[in-house]
Amino acid sequence: MGDVGQDQAAINAQLLADNEELRASLRTITAELAQLQ
């Protein structure tokens, strides 16, 4: 069962990385929209 914990940790790390990538994309989009106004 030890592998399950490691797998979950890896999944959590990937989700956090994906979240940061999405947040960066949103910041970029928000900045571009602000320039249009």
Sequence and secondary structure as in RCSB ss.txt:
>XXXX:A:sequence
MGDVGQDQAAINAQLLADNEELRASLRTITAELAQLQ
>XXXX:A:secstr
 HHHHHHHHHHHHHHHHHHHHHHHHHHHHHHHHHHH 
